[in-house]
Amino acid sequence: MKLLMLLPSQARGGAEEQSLTIARAAVARGWEVHAGFPAVPGTNSLRQDFTSAGAICHQLAIAEIPTRWRHLADLQRLLRTVAALLTIKPDVVQIALPSPISGMGSILACGLLRLPTAVVFHSTPVRVSFGRRLRAYAWARARNQQWIAVSESSRELVCQSFQTAPDEVLRIYNGAKTRGTDFSLSTLPKQAEVCSTSARQSVCQELGFSETDRLILTVGRLHPDKGYLDLLHTIPHLLAEFPNAKFLWVGEGEFRAQLISEVKKYGVTDAVRMLGHRTDVLRLMQASDLLAFPSHVEAMSLVLLEAMAAGLPLVASRVGGTPEVVTDQIHGRLCHVGDSCDLLAKLRWALQHPQQMREMAARASERVREFSEERMIEETLETLQRLRRGELGHAEESSLLFPS
């Protein structure tokens, strides 16, 4: 089976990480995997990781213009993607959309060629109005495509945006590695200590922190949607009560320079470390005391699932599919989206009640087993295989353009 993964991405985030996971699993099963995405600074590490996974990378200028639509630019993207499809000749395509308004050229190109195509909507924060473009999307979806959402809340918004019935959009939850984690309540203190001691020592040594510091981790692209400013507003108040609190921010993005400026303005430079893109996020999770995740836009966060699997206590915004996985005061603490006062209250409570937070983290590690990476991989690869066999999608006949 030859799989082509299309990512109209300018930066690395959850959609790209999920695609990498699927690519690795497909290569392990003997599939020939190709990946096409723009050659921009934000995707340099992505290209390296796809290549390391055994995929063949293609530089495709298919990124969308998020603020406005230009018909000529749309046509150019479509033609570039058609040319790539005719060259690569995939059996099946997966399009990973970091935004519901991205990827139109790729979707239409696959529809034009009637290629079996899975379109995965990784983030649908609000209902979108597509106007006259809605008819073009419906045309493409009817030509051998299966659309997929990564949470129930996202599926509802996708259906509302594209005016389609819920049973025409599959829901495949994102998943995290859960093997090797066992944080049962009866053995929690001992296991939590074993899990984190070596990681904590090495991380504190690397960053120049004391092992008695309280490490509060945030992982996400440096973008206003991720709620970094909400978190920043809380830091002076938290430091007044917890002077040994340290904030580790993992991620890169176009908001970096502004965040550095804001951190200086708030006078908390010594307490905030911006670590950039890291390949050792699990190690940082094992070393930390708390995950702060104040995102404004999420469908189903891989970071959140990974933190739960790692046994890391969490404070997160009640956004997208998060309440489908996390119940407040059972698996962690949830705050209102964009409400820095509520975020401060929940973070303060979490730091004041470490034992209760560890107990919630233990329950979260059990809960996340229902959202495993293995389940996500099986459901996704099976969907791609069924598309190739003509058992899914809305076309009346399978494409004969690229016979096996």
C-alpha positions in Angstrom: 0.0 0.0 0.0 1.3 3.4 -0.9 0.1 6.2 1.4 0.6 9.9 0.8 0.2 12.2 3.8 -0.5 15.9 2.9 0.0 18.6 5.5 -0.6 22.2 4.5 1.3 23.3 7.6 3.6 26.3 8.3 4.6 25.0 11.7 4.7 21.9 13.8 1.9 21.0 16.1 -0.6 18.3 17.1 -1.7 17.5 13.5 1.8 17.0 12.5 2.7 14.8 15.5 -0.3 12.6 14.9 0.6 12.2 11.2 4.2 11.2 12.2 2.8 8.5 14.5 0.6 7.1 11.7 3.5 7.3 9.3 5.8 5.3 11.6 3.1 2.6 12.1 2.4 2.4 8.4 6.1 2.0 7.6 6.3 -0.7 10.3 3.6 -2.6 8.5 5.4 -2.5 5.2 3.5 0.4 3.6 5.3 2.9 1.3 4.7 6.2 3.0 5.2 9.7 1.3 4.7 13.0 3.1 4.2 16.4 1.3 4.2 19.7 3.1 5.7 23.3 2.6 9.4 23.8 2.9 9.4 26.5 5.5 11.5 27.0 8.7 8.6 25.7 10.9 8.7 22.3 9.2 12.4 21.7 9.1 12.3 19.3 12.1 9.2 17.7 10.7 11.0 16.8 7.5 13.9 15.2 9.5 11.5 13.1 11.6 9.4 11.9 8.7 12.7 10.9 6.9 13.9 9.1 10.1 10.6 7.3 10.2 11.2 5.9 6.8 8.9 8.2 4.8 9.8 9.9 1.5 9.3 13.7 1.8 8.2 16.1 -0.9 8.3 19.8 -0.8 4.8 21.1 -1.7 3.8 24.8 -1.4 0.3 24.0 -0.4 -0.1 26.1 2.7 -3.3 28.2 2.8 -3.6 31.9 3.4 -5.6 32.0 6.6 -6.9 35.6 6.5 -8.3 35.7 3.0 -8.9 33.6 0.0 -7.4 34.3 -3.5 -8.9 32.3 -6.3 -5.7 32.3 -8.3 -3.7 31.1 -5.2 -6.3 28.4 -4.6 -6.0 27.2 -8.3 -2.2 27.2 -8.1 -2.3 25.0 -4.9 -4.7 22.7 -6.5 -2.6 22.3 -9.7 0.6 21.7 -7.7 -1.1 19.0 -5.7 -2.6 17.4 -8.8 0.9 17.3 -10.3 2.3 15.6 -7.1 -0.5 13.1 -7.1 0.1 12.2 -10.7 3.8 11.7 -10.0 3.6 9.8 -6.7 0.6 7.7 -7.7 -0.6 6.9 -4.1 -3.2 4.2 -3.3 -4.7 6.3 -0.6 -4.2 9.8 0.8 -4.5 11.3 4.2 -4.8 15.1 4.5 -4.1 16.4 8.0 -5.7 19.9 8.5 -4.4 22.0 11.4 -7.2 24.4 10.6 -10.6 23.9 9.0 -9.9 26.6 6.4 -6.6 25.0 5.3 -6.1 22.4 2.7 -8.8 23.3 0.2 -6.4 22.9 -2.8 -5.4 19.4 -1.6 -9.0 18.4 -0.9 -10.2 19.5 -4.4 -7.1 17.9 -6.1 -7.9 14.5 -4.5 -11.5 14.9 -5.4 -10.7 15.7 -9.0 -8.7 12.5 -9.3 -11.2 10.4 -7.3 -8.4 9.2 -5.0 -9.4 7.4 -1.8 -8.8 10.2 0.7 -9.1 10.6 4.5 -9.4 14.3 5.5 -8.6 14.7 9.2 -9.8 17.9 10.9 -7.4 18.4 13.9 -8.7 21.7 15.1 -12.2 23.2 14.6 -12.6 25.9 17.3 -15.8 27.5 16.0 -18.4 27.0 13.3 -17.0 28.4 10.0 -19.0 29.9 7.2 -17.6 28.8 3.8 -20.2 30.6 1.6 -19.9 29.7 -2.0 -17.0 27.4 -1.3 -19.3 25.0 0.5 -20.5 23.5 -2.8 -16.9 22.8 -3.9 -16.2 21.0 -0.6 -19.4 18.9 -0.9 -18.4 18.0 -4.5 -14.9 16.8 -3.4 -16.3 14.9 -0.4 -18.6 13.0 -2.6 -15.7 11.7 -4.7 -14.3 9.0 -2.6 -13.4 10.9 0.5 -14.0 10.1 4.2 -13.8 13.1 6.6 -12.6 12.5 10.2 -12.8 14.6 13.4 -10.7 13.9 16.4 -13.3 14.5 19.1 -17.1 14.7 19.4 -17.1 18.4 19.9 -15.0 18.8 16.7 -17.2 16.5 14.8 -20.2 18.6 15.7 -18.5 21.8 14.5 -17.3 20.2 11.3 -20.8 19.0 10.5 -22.2 22.5 11.2 -19.6 24.2 9.2 -19.9 22.0 6.1 -23.6 21.4 6.6 -23.3 17.6 6.6 -25.0 14.9 8.6 -23.0 13.6 11.7 -23.0 10.0 10.4 -21.0 11.2 7.4 -18.0 12.3 9.5 -16.1 9.7 11.5 -14.7 10.3 14.9 -11.3 8.9 15.7 -9.9 10.2 19.0 -6.2 11.2 19.1 -4.2 8.8 21.2 -1.1 8.7 23.5 1.4 6.0 24.4 0.1 4.3 27.5 2.3 1.2 27.8 4.5 1.1 30.8 2.5 3.5 32.9 0.9 2.3 36.1 0.0 5.0 38.7 -2.5 3.1 40.8 -3.6 5.0 43.9 -2.4 2.4 46.3 1.2 2.6 45.1 1.2 6.2 43.8 3.8 7.9 46.1 6.5 5.2 45.5 5.9 4.9 41.7 5.7 8.7 41.2 9.0 9.1 42.9 10.7 6.3 40.9 9.2 7.7 37.6 10.5 11.2 38.1 13.6 11.3 40.3 16.3 10.7 37.6 14.5 12.9 35.1 14.0 15.7 37.6 17.7 15.6 38.6 18.9 15.8 35.1 16.4 18.5 34.0 17.1 20.7 37.1 20.9 20.3 36.5 20.5 21.3 32.8 18.4 24.3 33.6 20.1 25.5 36.7 17.2 24.9 39.0 17.0 23.4 42.5 15.3 20.0 42.9 13.0 21.7 45.4 11.7 24.1 42.8 8.1 23.6 41.6 8.3 23.0 37.9 5.2 24.0 35.9 5.3 22.8 32.3 3.5 24.1 29.3 3.8 22.5 25.8 2.4 24.1 22.7 3.1 26.2 19.6 3.9 29.8 20.5 0.7 31.3 19.3 -2.0 33.5 20.9 -4.5 30.6 20.6 -2.4 28.6 23.1 -3.2 30.9 26.0 0.4 31.8 27.0 -0.7 35.4 27.8 -3.4 34.1 30.2 -0.7 32.0 31.9 1.7 34.9 32.0 -0.9 37.1 33.8 -0.9 34.5 36.6 2.8 34.2 37.1 3.5 37.3 39.3 0.6 36.3 41.6 1.8 32.7 41.9 5.4 33.7 42.6 4.2 35.9 45.4 2.9 32.8 47.1 5.2 30.1 45.6 8.6 31.9 45.1 10.2 28.6 44.0 7.8 28.1 41.1 9.5 27.8 37.7 7.7 27.8 34.3 9.0 25.7 31.4 7.5 26.6 28.0 8.2 24.1 25.2 7.4 25.1 21.6 8.2 27.4 18.8 6.1 29.8 16.8 5.5 33.3 15.4 4.6 34.6 18.9 8.0 34.0 20.4 9.4 37.5 20.2 6.3 39.1 21.6 6.2 36.6 24.5 9.8 37.3 25.3 9.0 41.0 25.4 5.9 40.4 27.7 7.9 38.2 30.0 10.4 41.0 30.5 7.6 43.5 31.0 6.1 41.4 33.8 9.6 41.1 35.4 9.5 37.3 35.6 12.4 36.4 33.3 14.1 34.4 36.0 11.1 32.2 36.5 10.2 31.5 32.8 12.3 29.3 30.5 11.4 29.2 26.9 12.9 25.9 25.7 11.9 25.9 22.1 11.2 22.7 20.2 12.2 19.7 22.3 12.4 16.0 21.5 12.4 15.0 25.2 8.9 16.2 26.2 8.2 12.9 28.1 11.4 13.5 30.1 10.3 17.0 30.9 6.8 15.7 31.9 8.4 13.2 34.3 10.5 15.9 35.8 7.7 18.4 36.3 5.2 18.9 39.1 2.3 20.2 37.0 1.1 20.8 33.5 -0.5 24.2 32.8 -2.5 24.0 29.6 -4.5 27.1 29.1 -5.2 26.7 25.3 -8.1 28.6 23.7 -8.3 26.2 20.7 -8.1 22.4 20.8 -10.0 19.6 19.3 -8.2 16.8 21.2 -4.8 17.6 22.6 -2.0 15.1 22.2 0.0 17.0 24.9 -2.9 16.6 27.4 -3.2 12.8 26.7 0.6 12.4 27.0 0.6 14.2 30.3 -2.1 12.0 31.6 -0.3 8.9 30.4 2.9 10.2 32.2 1.1 10.6 35.5 1.6 14.4 35.4 -1.0 16.4 37.4 -2.7 19.0 35.1 -4.6 22.2 35.0 -6.3 22.7 31.6 -8.8 25.0 30.0 -12.3 23.5 29.3 -11.8 23.7 25.6 -12.9 21.5 22.6 -12.6 17.8 23.4 -10.8 18.2 26.7 -14.0 17.7 28.9 -14.6 14.5 27.0 -11.4 13.1 28.6 -10.9 15.1 31.8 -13.5 15.5 34.5 -12.8 18.4 36.8 -11.6 17.3 40.3 -11.5 13.7 39.1 -8.6 13.7 36.6 -7.3 17.2 37.1 -8.5 20.8 37.3 -10.4 22.6 34.5 -10.7 26.3 34.1 -12.7 28.6 31.8 -11.2 29.3 28.4 -9.5 32.7 28.2 -10.1 33.5 31.9 -6.8 34.3 33.6 -8.5 34.8 37.0 -10.0 31.3 36.9 -6.7 29.9 35.6 -4.9 31.6 38.6 -7.4 30.1 41.0 -7.0 26.6 39.6 -3.2 26.8 39.5 -3.0 28.1 43.0 -5.3 25.3 44.3 -3.2 22.7 42.5 0.0 24.0 44.0 -1.6 24.2 47.5 -2.9 20.6 47.2 -0.1 18.4 45.7 -1.4 15.1 47.2 -4.9 15.6 45.8 -3.4 16.5 42.4 -1.3 13.3 42.4 -4.4 11.3 43.2 -6.2 12.9 40.3 -3.2 12.2 38.0 -3.4 8.5 39.0 -7.0 8.4 37.9 -6.1 10.3 34.8 -3.5 7.7 33.9 -6.2 5.0 34.1 -8.6 7.1 32.1 -6.2 7.8 29.3 -5.9 4.1 28.5 -9.2 4.5 26.7 -7.4 7.0 24.4 -4.4 4.9 23.5 -2.0 5.5 20.6 -2.5 1.8 19.6 -6.3 2.3 19.3 -5.8 5.5 17.2 -3.4 3.8 14.9 -5.6 0.7 14.4 -8.7 2.8 13.7 -6.8 5.1 11.3 -5.0 2.5 9.3 -8.2 0.4 9.1 -10.1 3.4 7.8 -7.4 4.0 5.1 -7.5 0.3 4.1 -11.3 0.4 3.8 -11.1 3.6 1.7 -8.7 1.8 -0.6 -11.1 -1.1 -0.9 -13.9 1.2 -1.7 -15.8 0.5 1.5 -15.9 4.1 2.7 -16.3 7.4 1.1 -19.1 8.7 -1.0 -18.0 7.8 -4.6 -20.2 5.5 -6.6 -17.2 3.8 -8.1 -13.5 3.5 -7.0 -10.8 5.4 -8.9 -9.1 3.4 -11.7 -6.5 6.1 -12.3 -3.8 4.3 -10.4 -4.4 0.6 -10.6 -2.3 -1.7 -8.4 
